[in-house]
Amino acid sequence: MKKICIIVLMCLFGTALQAQGSVWGTVTDAQTGETLIGATVFDTLSKKGTSTNQQGRYTLTLNGDTAVLRVSFVGCQTQYFAISTHGNQRLDVQLNGSTTLAEVKIVGQRVEHVESSQASQVEIPVEMIRNVPVLFGETDVVKVVQLLPGVQNGGEGTSGMYVRGGGPDENLFLLDGVPMYNVNHLGGFFSAFNSDAVKNITLYKGSFPAHFGSRLSSVLDIATNNGNDKEFHGGLNVGLISAKCYFEGPIVKEKTTFSISARRTYFDLLLQPVLAIAMASLDEDEKVNAGYYFYDLNAKVTHKFNDRSRLYGSFYMGDDAVYAKYRFGYGYNEQDNMKLRYNWGNIVGCLRWNYELSPKLFMNVTGAYTRYRNDLSLTEESKWYDGNDISLFSAGMTFNSGIHDISGRVDFDYAPDPDHAVKFGGQYMFHIFTPETSSMKVEEHDSWDEIDTNFVLGQSKVFAHEVMAFIEDDWRINDRFKVNGGLNLTGFGVQGKFYPSVQPRLSGRVLIADNLSAKVGYAYMTQYLHLLSNSNISLPTDLWVPVTANIKPMTSQQVAAGFFYNLKNIVNLSVEGYYKYMNNLLEYKDGASFFGSSTDWENKVCMGRGWSYGVEFLAQKNFGKLTGWIGYTWSHTDRLFDREGQMLNNGKVFPAKYDRRHDISIVATYKFSERFDASATWVFSTGNAATLALQEFDPGTGGDYYNYIVPYVESRNNFRMPNYHRMDLSLNWHKNLKHGKRTLSLSIYNVYNRQNPYLVYESYDYSYNNASLKQLSIFPILPSLSYSWRF
Amino acid sequence: MKRIFFIIIGALLLWGCEKTIEFDGEMTKPYIVMISQPEADSVWMVDLSYSRFLLLSQEIKTIDDATVTMEVNGSIVSGSAQSLGDGLYNTHIVPQSGDTLTLRARVGDEEVVAGCRMPFSPTITDFHAEYDTSYYENWDGSSTYAECTPRYHFKLHDKAGEKNYYRIRMFFKDDDCEDCEIENLYFSIEDPLIYDEDVVVVILNEGENYFYGHSLMFSDERIDGTTHNIAIDNISQSFLTRSNNTVIIEVSALSRELYLYLSSLEAAENGDDLGFFSEPVQIICNVKGGIGVLGGMSTTTLTDKL
């Protein structure tokens, strides 16, 4: 027994006794100086490798005397470096972005796809996002993510994300590592992420690494551009409904860079002619003005103190605004003014300092601030003159809700030996929730009355503390086996109650062949926030609320397993199965509504359980003239609310409203020449589940209720809307100009004009005494043009 | 030209945003609807009908040829219920508080069944009334008249350790009029332990956070095992100016099944106020194989002769 123990220990730590040297550095794009996230650094001799982190940094500890490092990244020319492994050495690599050897380009991708220990993780090339045709020609990060297997949209054209049976509030959206709450514009038809500002996107659907937490279903990790450190570049894009621009460049060459991008819609301008027509029928003294717009702004400044130390400052601000003004006058005697203004949006600010404590230890210190607000103000002012006195009446109403988060985080990357990559750290977040506050002010001054009334209605602020500590190790056991194990410890303090949670995470990979691996993963997740919303549309009235003394945190346990295969260095194939069990989920009670009010919300929800299982298939080709992917998901998602006093559907199992049996997406881009390329997407999914009363009956209450005939809902989500399918097309013409390159794009959304159901409702025609079921379709065929210029 | 361009774009956008089309819904089979709300010490009656598919505008079809079997405390009571027509069935059975009831109805090959336990009557003490009397002049100043506004108080004793459900209703009877029917009375109760309204509903109804209606249901969730004072106020009716009237207050204990059934009907009605933004309401039934309820009640009646 003793001998066996010694042998096992020697196997485990044997490598650590050999001669070791570390090589570390940063991988950047040679043209722009931009750090590359997920670039692969691989020693072809020892067959050991690693990939760069969010800051483009890597550390590789090697045995033996020499190593031949292969450094690769999607779309860049692979470079090889023969190095001596004695001692520690820095190797910063700059990769060129062009090559003619397609098979060389894909090496890194293949290695990562097959060799990574992480299951349920997908990297989305930013170029692919820019090519995929979308609604109104507006490139949308989240809508492209929705095309991946295991991810579903909330409805026609919306940016709501439902990952592996989870709700839209169970996704953690990280912008440069900082959580964002409202990721939608215009009721969810557009996401808040401007693709011009995005550098890298990674989606985790399960097997979450231990450094992520606080949401049950997914993590969408979005990194923004640092900015070119060599020369100035920029771009301008004008589309049917919005215009955007970006600029980047060095402030101090190869030391300090900036990147800034902005976008604004002009619905409000397009509305003007409609208003002009409407106003033509109004009285001369009547004036109406109304509109809607959204904008967002991303800015980032990066400063390199030296090779070991960098500082990043990033800022995001996005707002939606609805406004309306109405003015009415009776000659000189009376004037009425009404104004409405509704704003909602986010501010995210982040300051991050990277520092290499040693070649093997890298530190990140982050301070961040997030604010989500939702403000409505409505005022009315009337003045009238009776020949002697001027009388005044004014009334104002405001509604405010929002969240402020202030957080601090320290995390470390540590590579103690060739086979271990350790991450550890901690985070503290202070939440200030303002669920909702309403105020009203009324003033009246005339010859009879002097009224001045003020009152405030609503909940006071709720303060919460969230702490997290984590440790994980990406351990290469041998050439075949690799595991990523970790522990995430969180705690949430609110209303005098503290909820601790220990969340183990484990994923592993077995290399069956050079191009085939099997992966398995387990993750326990806890979530302390809920989104109160009544519909599939993302409305500004949706409110984020924390867990309370009565409402427990949601938890999930997920296992996933799959095979990952690289076919002849051309196509990455994967098939993955998962089972997810969720506890303390919330559903709204029958008849409950949160429209405009979160008061007493705990009494309007029920707590229950849910589970989801499914199989996902993905074939992805990122290189060559034809690129794209085919994704298919078969899944099943149920809910069970059978606790006493928390019962729904008579305590029986019912399908979740985003339960869809089949989901198919095909995305293809074909580059015909340097001057012309085309993209197409086709999506199909089983119809959404909805609750619909298909029968009516006489409740026999003898007229106690107004409704003599009552609709009967057999079970929750008992009705399936018709299947959803749609094809979109995008044609892009490129031309090199004296300064830069211009692209003219024609996008056609819903090419064959499929009338997909958005919602189904019963309609009654009293004239003919006839009832009918109707469906509302909102987007028919929608062509759009956009023009972009990059220099 | 610019203006025309904007008008075309605007019109295209509006045209594209919304389109309503006919949808083919699949017709579902009707259910047998069995409604029975037996009251302690009263004859047990049953109402049978069919549900109808929501797109059919035909009248609700009643069932008059069913075989209805009743069981009290596990024993089948001899003699099946008699059809009175119009879907109504009458029996000679008078359930008592504490009885366990089972009801079966067979129509052709289909059978529906439901069961419940009759609750015990609520224990009420200290019932008393206060009257505010105001005097008014007639419009022509010829005489004055009095208006009396009663306010009722009583104590409800909730039994500890069991779930109880209650309903308060008020009626008015004109004792001088033999042909007149008993009328519903509207009243208010301001008591957060038995009624706590959603703010949205309060705003929509332009009311305050207290109950106003003619039927209030509540559970003992917040008054379990206590003796709770209940005050009834703001009683509506013009009868108050008249004499020889009787005010009837019914305090009923409801079985759980009946409470859930009636509450869900109430929620369905309130949910209509918020339409698209409220969750659809599922009527909670306890009839296996069909729709409806078998739920009992026992009532304590309080009267005040004005």
Interface residues (C-beta under 8 A of the other chain):
Chain A: L269 L270 L271 Q272 P273 V274 A276 I277 L457 N534 S535 Y588 K589 D590 G591 A592 S593 F594 F595 G596 S597 T599 D600 N603 K604 L648 N649 N650 T691 L692 A693 L694 Q695 E696 F697 D698 P699 G700 T701 D704 Y705 Y706 N707 I709 V710 P711 Y712 V713 S715 R716 P722 Q755 P757 V760 E762 N769 N770 A771 S772 L773 K774 Q775 L776 S777 I778 F779 P780 L782
Chain B: R3 F6 I7 I9 G10 A11 L13 L14 G16 C17 E18 K19 T20 I21 E22 F23 D24 G25 T28 P30 Y31 V33 I35 Q37 D47 S49 S51 R52 F53 L54 L55 L56 S57 I60 D196 D198 V199 V200 S215 L262 S264 L265 E266 A267 A268 E269 N270 G271 D272 L274 F276 F277 S278 E279 P280 V281 Q282 I283 I284 I291 G292
